[in-house]
Amino acid sequence: MSGEAVLENYVGGAWVRAGTDASLDVPDPSTGRLLARVPRSGPPDVAGAVAAARRAFPAWRDVPVAERARRVLALRERLEAHLDELVASVVRENGKTPDEARGSVRRGIEAVEFAASAPTTMQGSFLEDVSPGVDTTLLRQPLGVVAGITPFNFPVMIPLWMAPLALVCGNTFVLKPSERVPLSAAFLARLIDDAGFPAGTFNLIHGDAAAVDALLVHPDVAAVSFVGSAPTARHVYTTAAASGKRVQALAGAKNHLVVLPDADLDRTVPAILSSAFGQSGERCLAGSVLLAVDPVGDPLVARLAEQVRAAAVGPAGDATTTVGPVIRADHRARVLRWIEEGEAGGATVVARGRAPPSDGFYVAPVLFDRVRPEMAIAQEEIFGPVLAVIRVPSLDEAIRVANGSRFGNAAAIFTKDGKAAREFARRIEAGMVGVNVGVPAPAAYFPFVGWKGSFYGDLHATGRDAIDFYTRKKVVTTRWF
């Protein structure tokens, strides 16, 4: 794509220019080279997309659920056919390595496959003779127009968590992707169109905060799904809920990895490295605090330090790269400030990778040791390739430290002790728990369950929670004379 191209919105089945000349640059994180420009769509653009979705809703709602599921299966076929192109798009605009990008797209396709099971998952229930001659039926019906606001770190996967499920439930959908990764969303819009979804059922609006805020308060938007930072999640939840909307807002994280002395370090160390430094640490399931239970700290840190120094930091598309760039120059500066703060606060940098000389947005991975639980680097979401090691004397203390976090997205334990693992899983205050699994991401047919400050709302993304979120229940009580 030409660096001069300004992307268009997809509204009512057609590609249309935004009603503004204001735009933002979309650079390649690996090189800094301009890929495209994204329009800063405003409230009139959002209103047009919502109106198109509203017009399409009555006819789409009346399409039998089995037929809606067939459209979803047609989308799956097109996603598979264009898998390599989708992967290349994610590599180019997000900075994931090809393996990371492919894995994320695959997980998105998994969500599409789950959506196709709607003829089963949308079933209601029936009870005969709740009283003499009276029967009761529970139905699930669509909400209307729903919106999805998605982050930069998973340009394909998270839109696929939302749009296919919302559509198969009979809703129409407006997607506002991150302005940092708009190209993959535009690719998805073309595939959805090609899969035969009627005009207006899926709409795409590019933009930044102004477009988000317009969706949050629009009276014809019934529900909002959001994934992003904790401050923005709070804003989305409070604003949309105050406007009477159903909201699910997936927020930030500070995930803890606990290693007991009996852990198999040959397998544990690679899992920790993947969790902390995979995808450059830019994911809400990244393990960013390592709780080493005495006496495992010294051998564990030594092994990790060796691998951190050897990490291959480089362009996302390079076959030898293990740690690619972060998303933008300003984000790189933010992560580097956190590293400086950790050093100034008394934590010890025991290992640091080497960033290449480049115009790309690189942060070499950093391993901190002797971190104290009250330090900012142990409390705040950094969203970069930084791992903080806290030494603790026992599993009880590890759980106490982890539960002291205001976040509760995920946690993992590495051990051979089943009793210890069971105790950890029972007591840890996190919604997703791994046992000898560094990134405990649930399959798409289970909910993505954040706790505490990692989630705002009631019904979570993916799985049956998503079916409940995108439908409302109706109870019909019947008596025939």
Summary of the structure (lengths in Angstrom):
residues: 481
radius of gyration: 23.2
end to end distance: 67.8
largest distance: 82.5
contacts: 1790
relative contact order: 0.14
helix: 40%
strand: 24%
